Structures are given as structure tokens and as C-alpha cells.
Amino acid sequence: MDKIVAANWKMNKSISQSEKFVRKLKKVDVRNNVIIFPSFIALPAVSQILEKERCGAQDSFYESSGAHTGEVSPEMIKEVADYVIIGHSERRAKGETNEILNKKVKACSAAGLKIIFCVGEKEGEDSHAVVKKQIIEGLKGTDALTDFVIIAYEPVWAIGTGKTPETDEIMEAVKYIKSLYSCEVLYGGSVNGENAEEILKICDGVLVGSASLDFQSFLKIARS
Ligand code: PGA
């Protein structure tokens, strides 16, 4: 079965750089189910080139409309993308609580978006305890929505550091998460062209940050 290979571009690539990347991507064969998460400003352009089902937003607000300067609603995203990332550790670090994330998950699934919900412990924290709390609180009341939810296990200490857990540790974390919530589980944190093949064998896909910015390195992962 195809695996999910999600590219989180974070605050990188201009509109034209994003367009150039996805134009090249469209021309090549990839084995896996690739989903691109560009910046909000590049998302409509990327979505015009790729299909909507291969595009996602890096965040969403939880209200549909109104006086919320700077925010983007799930309904607005759904016009150009089928996916959204909720609860990335870089947003949690800016003060997003499990309670806020829960509102976002509910609003996004109501709008028909598929959610990649990120969980993971910081260096030195108990992985099971942290992940369990993030899932129980962040995904509260969403048991009927498991078709809309994908969980990404991303140990914070592995993001952008070049460090990854051992394969059996990832396998164990994926199994534990599936025992708490029945959905597909991705791994994220320093995935690259060298380790992607091995990691993809033990989970349902990968969420890739830095290695997704360079076309050739991303292609290698997408073909793993
Ligand atoms: P990284 O980022 O691949 O650069 O470690 C992953 C992520 O933040 O999702």
C-alpha cells in the first residue's frame, strides 16, 4: 500500500519557488502518496498545479469567519486543500494548548479536512505519558472522526536535529499510539533520503521538514 509522504515546508519558499517545485513534482513518478504543505500565501498557487488532495495547510483557526485578524478558517482552506496540520510542536511552543488544538481538530473535521495531528515528547520527557495526554485532550470527542485523523509522532528532540529514535523505538511508539487511537500513524523528525525507507516500513508514512525543501532529496523520500 502507498505510504503518506507529507512535506511541511514551514516558513520557506516564495510563491514562485513553490510553484516551480510542484511543477517538477507533477512530471515525475513517485511511489507514495505525496502531500505538500506550503505557506498559506503559496497554497492557492500550489493547489492550482497539484490536485487539492495533495495539498495541505500548516495550521487553521477554529472559527468559520468573523473578526479574527490574521487567521484562516477551515472552510477557506477546504477551497484549496484537503489536509491540515494541527498541533505541530513549533505551534505548541507558541502557546497552543491541547484545549485550543481540540477546537481546531473539531472545526477542521467538520469542514471536511483531513487532519495530521502532531504529538511527541521533548528531550527527557516520558514519551508515553506526553503522547497519551496530547491524544486524550487534543482528540477528545473525536472518536467518530477517526477517518479524518492521522497522527504524526514527532519527538520534539528529533525535529531539525539530525537525530532520530532507534527503529524499534519508533515501532513501539506507533503501536502505542494505535492502541490509544485507531488511525494511521506517521513518523516525523529528521527524516531524510537515507533513513526514509527503513522508517516507512514501520509506520503509515512520514512528515518531512528540512529534507522536503530540496527537490532531489524529497524525491528520494517520495520514492522510498
Ligand atoms: P524535520 O522537521 O524533518 O526538519 O526534522 C519535521 C517536522 O517539523 O515536521
py3Dmol code that shows the C-alpha trace and the ligand (Angstrom):
import py3Dmol

protein = """\
ATOM      1  CA  MET A   1       0.000   0.000   0.000  1.00  0.00           C
ATOM      2  CA  ASP A   2       1.086   3.573  -0.645  1.00  0.00           C
ATOM      3  CA  LYS A   3       2.533   5.420   2.287  1.00  0.00           C
ATOM      4  CA  ILE A   4       1.926   9.078   3.072  1.00  0.00           C
ATOM      5  CA  VAL A   5       4.902  11.340   2.438  1.00  0.00           C
ATOM      6  CA  ALA A   6       3.986  14.778   3.771  1.00  0.00           C
ATOM      7  CA  ALA A   7       6.227  17.781   3.094  1.00  0.00           C
ATOM      8  CA  ASN A   8       5.981  20.518   5.734  1.00  0.00           C
ATOM      9  CA  TRP A   9       7.715  23.496   4.164  1.00  0.00           C
ATOM     10  CA  LYS A  10       7.200  25.660   7.269  1.00  0.00           C
ATOM     11  CA  MET A  11       8.053  29.336   6.565  1.00  0.00           C
ATOM     12  CA  ASN A  12      10.078  28.570   3.439  1.00  0.00           C
ATOM     13  CA  LYS A  13       9.692  29.098  -0.320  1.00  0.00           C
ATOM     14  CA  SER A  14       8.134  32.071  -2.070  1.00  0.00           C
ATOM     15  CA  ILE A  15       5.071  31.610  -4.266  1.00  0.00           C
ATOM     16  CA  SER A  16       7.200  31.218  -7.396  1.00  0.00           C
ATOM     17  CA  GLN A  17       9.632  28.809  -5.716  1.00  0.00           C
ATOM     18  CA  SER A  18       6.679  26.732  -4.505  1.00  0.00           C
ATOM     19  CA  GLU A  19       5.154  26.660  -7.979  1.00  0.00           C
ATOM     20  CA  LYS A  20       8.443  25.635  -9.553  1.00  0.00           C
ATOM     21  CA  PHE A  21       8.855  22.738  -7.106  1.00  0.00           C
ATOM     22  CA  VAL A  22       5.370  21.291  -7.626  1.00  0.00           C
ATOM     23  CA  ARG A  23       5.558  21.689 -11.408  1.00  0.00           C
ATOM     24  CA  LYS A  24       8.653  19.473 -11.345  1.00  0.00           C
ATOM     25  CA  LEU A  25       6.983  17.084  -8.933  1.00  0.00           C
ATOM     26  CA  LYS A  26       3.989  16.668 -11.231  1.00  0.00           C
ATOM     27  CA  LYS A  27       6.245  15.462 -14.007  1.00  0.00           C
ATOM     28  CA  VAL A  28       7.852  12.609 -12.106  1.00  0.00           C
ATOM     29  CA  ASP A  29       6.589   9.273 -10.852  1.00  0.00           C
ATOM     30  CA  VAL A  30       6.544   8.776  -7.125  1.00  0.00           C
ATOM     31  CA  ARG A  31       5.525   5.602  -5.410  1.00  0.00           C
ATOM     32  CA  ASN A  32       3.994   7.162  -2.340  1.00  0.00           C
ATOM     33  CA  ASN A  33       1.054   9.422  -1.590  1.00  0.00           C
ATOM     34  CA  VAL A  34       2.722  12.837  -1.514  1.00  0.00           C
ATOM     35  CA  ILE A  35       1.069  15.788   0.245  1.00  0.00           C
ATOM     36  CA  ILE A  36       2.606  19.262   0.131  1.00  0.00           C
ATOM     37  CA  PHE A  37       2.144  21.805   2.929  1.00  0.00           C
ATOM     38  CA  PRO A  38       3.366  25.164   1.587  1.00  0.00           C
ATOM     39  CA  SER A  39       2.936  28.546   3.284  1.00  0.00           C
ATOM     40  CA  PHE A  40      -0.609  29.911   3.332  1.00  0.00           C
ATOM     41  CA  ILE A  41       0.321  32.504   0.743  1.00  0.00           C
ATOM     42  CA  ALA A  42       1.583  29.875  -1.730  1.00  0.00           C
ATOM     43  CA  LEU A  43      -1.185  27.342  -1.083  1.00  0.00           C
ATOM     44  CA  PRO A  44      -3.684  28.516  -3.760  1.00  0.00           C
ATOM     45  CA  ALA A  45      -0.954  28.535  -6.424  1.00  0.00           C
ATOM     46  CA  VAL A  46       0.297  25.091  -5.399  1.00  0.00           C
ATOM     47  CA  SER A  47      -3.257  23.781  -5.374  1.00  0.00           C
ATOM     48  CA  GLN A  48      -3.814  25.035  -8.945  1.00  0.00           C
ATOM     49  CA  ILE A  49      -0.901  22.902 -10.101  1.00  0.00           C
ATOM     50  CA  LEU A  50      -1.314  19.792  -7.926  1.00  0.00           C
ATOM     51  CA  GLU A  51      -4.705  18.379  -7.091  1.00  0.00           C
ATOM     52  CA  LYS A  52      -6.384  19.573  -3.909  1.00  0.00           C
ATOM     53  CA  GLU A  53      -5.994  16.103  -2.434  1.00  0.00           C
ATOM     54  CA  ARG A  54      -2.220  16.536  -2.494  1.00  0.00           C
ATOM     55  CA  CYS A  55      -2.252  19.888  -0.675  1.00  0.00           C
ATOM     56  CA  GLY A  56      -2.484  20.923   2.939  1.00  0.00           C
ATOM     57  CA  ALA A  57      -2.253  23.926   5.253  1.00  0.00           C
ATOM     58  CA  GLN A  58       0.212  24.112   8.130  1.00  0.00           C
ATOM     59  CA  ASP A  59      -2.426  25.335  10.586  1.00  0.00           C
ATOM     60  CA  SER A  60      -6.030  26.530  10.795  1.00  0.00           C
ATOM     61  CA  PHE A  61      -8.139  28.648  13.127  1.00  0.00           C
ATOM     62  CA  TYR A  62     -11.234  27.076  14.705  1.00  0.00           C
ATOM     63  CA  GLU A  63     -13.889  29.664  13.807  1.00  0.00           C
ATOM     64  CA  SER A  64     -15.561  29.743  10.371  1.00  0.00           C
ATOM     65  CA  SER A  65     -15.474  33.515   9.896  1.00  0.00           C
ATOM     66  CA  GLY A  66     -15.512  36.770  11.824  1.00  0.00           C
ATOM     67  CA  ALA A  67     -13.306  39.372  13.449  1.00  0.00           C
ATOM     68  CA  HIS A  68     -10.123  37.314  13.804  1.00  0.00           C
ATOM     69  CA  THR A  69      -7.383  39.351  12.169  1.00  0.00           C
ATOM     70  CA  GLY A  70      -4.706  37.234  10.547  1.00  0.00           C
ATOM     71  CA  GLU A  71      -6.487  33.913  10.973  1.00  0.00           C
ATOM     72  CA  VAL A  72      -7.587  31.471   8.250  1.00  0.00           C
ATOM     73  CA  SER A  73     -10.675  29.277   8.669  1.00  0.00           C
ATOM     74  CA  PRO A  74     -11.094  25.555   7.876  1.00  0.00           C
ATOM     75  CA  GLU A  75     -13.709  26.419   5.243  1.00  0.00           C
ATOM     76  CA  MET A  76     -11.268  28.764   3.477  1.00  0.00           C
ATOM     77  CA  ILE A  77      -8.603  26.055   3.492  1.00  0.00           C
ATOM     78  CA  LYS A  78     -11.027  23.459   2.154  1.00  0.00           C
ATOM     79  CA  GLU A  79     -11.418  25.537  -1.018  1.00  0.00           C
ATOM     80  CA  VAL A  80      -7.785  24.805  -1.923  1.00  0.00           C
ATOM     81  CA  ALA A  81      -6.638  21.820   0.143  1.00  0.00           C
ATOM     82  CA  ASP A  82      -7.815  18.547   1.668  1.00  0.00           C
ATOM     83  CA  TYR A  83      -5.329  18.375   4.556  1.00  0.00           C
ATOM     84  CA  VAL A  84      -4.255  20.433   7.547  1.00  0.00           C
ATOM     85  CA  ILE A  85      -1.522  20.036  10.156  1.00  0.00           C
ATOM     86  CA  ILE A  86      -2.734  20.692  13.697  1.00  0.00           C
ATOM     87  CA  GLY A  87      -0.562  20.833  16.808  1.00  0.00           C
ATOM     88  CA  HIS A  88       2.911  20.981  15.305  1.00  0.00           C
ATOM     89  CA  SER A  89       5.406  21.372  18.144  1.00  0.00           C
ATOM     90  CA  GLU A  90       6.550  24.716  16.732  1.00  0.00           C
ATOM     91  CA  ARG A  91       2.998  25.998  17.252  1.00  0.00           C
ATOM     92  CA  ARG A  92       2.571  24.290  20.620  1.00  0.00           C
ATOM     93  CA  ALA A  93       5.761  26.124  21.651  1.00  0.00           C
ATOM     94  CA  LYS A  94       3.982  29.390  20.850  1.00  0.00           C
ATOM     95  CA  GLY A  95       1.286  28.623  23.405  1.00  0.00           C
ATOM     96  CA  GLU A  96      -1.252  26.404  21.639  1.00  0.00           C
ATOM     97  CA  THR A  97      -2.777  24.227  24.336  1.00  0.00           C
ATOM     98  CA  ASN A  98      -4.461  20.846  23.910  1.00  0.00           C
ATOM     99  CA  GLU A  99      -7.764  22.636  24.528  1.00  0.00           C
ATOM    100  CA  ILE A 100      -7.200  25.029  21.597  1.00  0.00           C
ATOM    101  CA  LEU A 101      -5.992  22.159  19.417  1.00  0.00           C
ATOM    102  CA  ASN A 102      -9.119  20.168  20.233  1.00  0.00           C
ATOM    103  CA  LYS A 103     -11.282  23.041  18.967  1.00  0.00           C
ATOM    104  CA  LYS A 104      -9.183  23.183  15.796  1.00  0.00           C
ATOM    105  CA  VAL A 105      -9.461  19.425  15.193  1.00  0.00           C
ATOM    106  CA  LYS A 106     -13.246  19.531  15.583  1.00  0.00           C
ATOM    107  CA  ALA A 107     -13.675  22.577  13.331  1.00  0.00           C
ATOM    108  CA  CYS A 108     -11.374  21.190  10.635  1.00  0.00           C
ATOM    109  CA  SER A 109     -13.023  17.776  10.542  1.00  0.00           C
ATOM    110  CA  ALA A 110     -16.456  19.446  10.386  1.00  0.00           C
ATOM    111  CA  ALA A 111     -15.207  21.306   7.298  1.00  0.00           C
ATOM    112  CA  GLY A 112     -14.122  18.002   5.742  1.00  0.00           C
ATOM    113  CA  LEU A 113     -10.382  18.444   6.134  1.00  0.00           C
ATOM    114  CA  LYS A 114      -8.100  15.522   6.928  1.00  0.00           C
ATOM    115  CA  ILE A 115      -6.018  16.355   9.949  1.00  0.00           C
ATOM    116  CA  ILE A 116      -2.416  15.459  10.646  1.00  0.00           C
ATOM    117  CA  PHE A 117      -2.334  15.830  14.419  1.00  0.00           C
ATOM    118  CA  CYS A 118       1.195  16.080  15.806  1.00  0.00           C
ATOM    119  CA  VAL A 119       2.244  14.607  19.124  1.00  0.00           C
ATOM    120  CA  GLY A 120       5.603  13.934  20.730  1.00  0.00           C
ATOM    121  CA  GLU A 121       7.737  14.383  23.811  1.00  0.00           C
ATOM    122  CA  LYS A 122      10.537  16.861  24.467  1.00  0.00           C
ATOM    123  CA  GLU A 123      14.038  15.699  25.377  1.00  0.00           C
ATOM    124  CA  GLY A 124      13.969  13.839  28.698  1.00  0.00           C
ATOM    125  CA  GLU A 125      10.173  13.614  28.937  1.00  0.00           C
ATOM    126  CA  ASP A 126       8.275  10.345  29.291  1.00  0.00           C
ATOM    127  CA  SER A 127       7.082   9.636  25.732  1.00  0.00           C
ATOM    128  CA  HIS A 128       4.044   7.534  26.691  1.00  0.00           C
ATOM    129  CA  ALA A 129       2.771   9.992  29.287  1.00  0.00           C
ATOM    130  CA  VAL A 130       3.134  13.024  26.996  1.00  0.00           C
ATOM    131  CA  VAL A 131       1.647  11.373  23.917  1.00  0.00           C
ATOM    132  CA  LYS A 132      -1.274   9.949  25.922  1.00  0.00           C
ATOM    133  CA  LYS A 133      -2.170  13.361  27.384  1.00  0.00           C
ATOM    134  CA  GLN A 134      -1.875  15.058  23.980  1.00  0.00           C
ATOM    135  CA  ILE A 135      -4.156  12.460  22.393  1.00  0.00           C
ATOM    136  CA  ILE A 136      -6.715  12.301  25.199  1.00  0.00           C
ATOM    137  CA  GLU A 137      -7.015  16.086  25.482  1.00  0.00           C
ATOM    138  CA  GLY A 138      -6.346  17.130  21.885  1.00  0.00           C
ATOM    139  CA  LEU A 139      -8.553  14.487  20.271  1.00  0.00           C
ATOM    140  CA  LYS A 140     -11.282  14.479  22.945  1.00  0.00           C
ATOM    141  CA  GLY A 141     -14.738  13.768  21.499  1.00  0.00           C
ATOM    142  CA  THR A 142     -13.426  12.810  18.064  1.00  0.00           C
ATOM    143  CA  ASP A 143     -13.725   9.021  18.232  1.00  0.00           C
ATOM    144  CA  ALA A 144     -16.363   9.083  15.497  1.00  0.00           C
ATOM    145  CA  LEU A 145     -13.989  11.095  13.297  1.00  0.00           C
ATOM    146  CA  THR A 146     -11.069   8.691  13.115  1.00  0.00           C
ATOM    147  CA  ASP A 147     -11.365   8.649   9.299  1.00  0.00           C
ATOM    148  CA  PHE A 148     -10.410  12.325   9.341  1.00  0.00           C
ATOM    149  CA  VAL A 149      -7.474  11.985  11.709  1.00  0.00           C
ATOM    150  CA  ILE A 150      -3.894  10.922  11.105  1.00  0.00           C
ATOM    151  CA  ILE A 151      -1.443  11.173  13.985  1.00  0.00           C
ATOM    152  CA  ALA A 152       2.177  12.180  13.408  1.00  0.00           C
ATOM    153  CA  TYR A 153       4.568  11.031  16.112  1.00  0.00           C
ATOM    154  CA  GLU A 154       7.265  13.688  16.203  1.00  0.00           C
ATOM    155  CA  PRO A 155       9.624  13.634  19.187  1.00  0.00           C
ATOM    156  CA  VAL A 156      10.472  17.331  19.624  1.00  0.00           C
ATOM    157  CA  TRP A 157      14.150  16.498  20.173  1.00  0.00           C
ATOM    158  CA  ALA A 158      14.303  14.834  16.747  1.00  0.00           C
ATOM    159  CA  ILE A 159      12.896  17.790  14.779  1.00  0.00           C
ATOM    160  CA  GLY A 160      15.552  19.557  12.744  1.00  0.00           C
ATOM    161  CA  THR A 161      18.377  17.994  14.754  1.00  0.00           C
ATOM    162  CA  GLY A 162      19.512  15.106  12.560  1.00  0.00           C
ATOM    163  CA  LYS A 163      18.753  12.767  15.482  1.00  0.00           C
ATOM    164  CA  THR A 164      16.080  10.064  15.260  1.00  0.00           C
ATOM    165  CA  PRO A 165      14.894   7.412  17.711  1.00  0.00           C
ATOM    166  CA  GLU A 166      16.004   3.813  17.069  1.00  0.00           C
ATOM    167  CA  THR A 167      13.759   1.912  14.651  1.00  0.00           C
ATOM    168  CA  ASP A 168      12.337  -0.270  17.425  1.00  0.00           C
ATOM    169  CA  GLU A 169      11.530   2.834  19.485  1.00  0.00           C
ATOM    170  CA  ILE A 170       9.568   4.330  16.585  1.00  0.00           C
ATOM    171  CA  MET A 171       7.810   0.985  16.084  1.00  0.00           C
ATOM    172  CA  GLU A 172       6.892   0.841  19.745  1.00  0.00           C
ATOM    173  CA  ALA A 173       5.597   4.444  19.757  1.00  0.00           C
ATOM    174  CA  VAL A 174       3.478   3.808  16.648  1.00  0.00           C
ATOM    175  CA  LYS A 175       1.986   0.695  18.266  1.00  0.00           C
ATOM    176  CA  TYR A 176       1.282   2.577  21.493  1.00  0.00           C
ATOM    177  CA  ILE A 177      -0.433   5.445  19.641  1.00  0.00           C
ATOM    178  CA  LYS A 178      -2.580   2.988  17.670  1.00  0.00           C
ATOM    179  CA  SER A 179      -3.622   1.358  20.957  1.00  0.00           C
ATOM    180  CA  LEU A 180      -4.920   4.766  22.122  1.00  0.00           C
ATOM    181  CA  TYR A 181      -6.492   5.971  18.882  1.00  0.00           C
ATOM    182  CA  SER A 182      -7.386   3.929  15.843  1.00  0.00           C
ATOM    183  CA  CYS A 183      -5.884   5.769  12.866  1.00  0.00           C
ATOM    184  CA  GLU A 184      -2.905   5.938  10.540  1.00  0.00           C
ATOM    185  CA  VAL A 185       0.314   6.970  12.280  1.00  0.00           C
ATOM    186  CA  LEU A 186       3.192   8.834  10.646  1.00  0.00           C
ATOM    187  CA  TYR A 187       6.693   9.453  11.993  1.00  0.00           C
ATOM    188  CA  GLY A 188       8.356  12.878  11.767  1.00  0.00           C
ATOM    189  CA  GLY A 189      11.707  14.267  12.904  1.00  0.00           C
ATOM    190  CA  SER A 190      14.899  14.325  10.813  1.00  0.00           C
ATOM    191  CA  VAL A 191      13.548  12.025   8.100  1.00  0.00           C
ATOM    192  CA  ASN A 192      15.856  12.121   5.070  1.00  0.00           C
ATOM    193  CA  GLY A 193      16.718  10.205   1.900  1.00  0.00           C
ATOM    194  CA  GLU A 194      18.937   7.829   3.857  1.00  0.00           C
ATOM    195  CA  ASN A 195      16.590   6.758   6.653  1.00  0.00           C
ATOM    196  CA  ALA A 196      13.171   7.097   4.936  1.00  0.00           C
ATOM    197  CA  GLU A 197      13.000   3.586   3.501  1.00  0.00           C
ATOM    198  CA  GLU A 198      13.571   1.904   6.846  1.00  0.00           C
ATOM    199  CA  ILE A 199      11.173   4.225   8.685  1.00  0.00           C
ATOM    200  CA  LEU A 200       8.429   3.835   6.069  1.00  0.00           C
ATOM    201  CA  LYS A 201       8.449   0.064   6.683  1.00  0.00           C
ATOM    202  CA  ILE A 202       7.282   0.506  10.268  1.00  0.00           C
ATOM    203  CA  CYS A 203       4.616   3.214  10.042  1.00  0.00           C
ATOM    204  CA  ASP A 204       1.972   4.575   7.659  1.00  0.00           C
ATOM    205  CA  GLY A 205       4.097   7.447   6.383  1.00  0.00           C
ATOM    206  CA  VAL A 206       6.431  10.304   7.217  1.00  0.00           C
ATOM    207  CA  LEU A 207       6.160  14.027   7.900  1.00  0.00           C
ATOM    208  CA  VAL A 208       9.258  15.674   6.479  1.00  0.00           C
ATOM    209  CA  GLY A 209      10.569  19.159   7.235  1.00  0.00           C
ATOM    210  CA  SER A 210      14.038  20.247   6.086  1.00  0.00           C
ATOM    211  CA  ALA A 211      14.634  17.340   3.691  1.00  0.00           C
ATOM    212  CA  SER A 212      11.440  18.257   1.825  1.00  0.00           C
ATOM    213  CA  LEU A 213      12.786  21.644   0.720  1.00  0.00           C
ATOM    214  CA  ASP A 214      15.318  20.313  -1.758  1.00  0.00           C
ATOM    215  CA  PHE A 215      13.674  18.660  -4.770  1.00  0.00           C
ATOM    216  CA  GLN A 216      16.134  15.781  -5.186  1.00  0.00           C
ATOM    217  CA  SER A 217      16.264  14.879  -1.510  1.00  0.00           C
ATOM    218  CA  PHE A 218      12.481  14.983  -1.287  1.00  0.00           C
ATOM    219  CA  LEU A 219      12.123  12.873  -4.421  1.00  0.00           C
ATOM    220  CA  LYS A 220      14.323  10.225  -2.864  1.00  0.00           C
ATOM    221  CA  ILE A 221      11.997  10.047   0.147  1.00  0.00           C
ATOM    222  CA  ALA A 222       8.863  10.088  -2.021  1.00  0.00           C
ATOM    223  CA  ARG A 223      10.252   7.128  -3.974  1.00  0.00           C
ATOM    224  CA  SER A 224      11.382   5.148  -0.907  1.00  0.00           C
TER     225      SER A 224
END
"""
ligand_1 = """\
9
PGA
P 12.489 17.952 10.172
O 11.071 18.544 10.608
O 12.247 16.924 9.116
O 13.261 19.148 9.663
O 13.110 17.355 11.402
C 9.976 17.697 10.771
C 8.781 18.482 11.232
O 8.929 19.528 11.890
O 7.637 18.091 10.940
"""
view = py3Dmol.view(width=600, height=400)
view.addModel(protein, "pdb")
view.setStyle({"model": 0}, {"cartoon": {"style": "trace"}})
view.addModel(ligand_1, "xyz")
view.setStyle({"model": 1}, {"stick": {}})
view.zoomTo()
view.show()
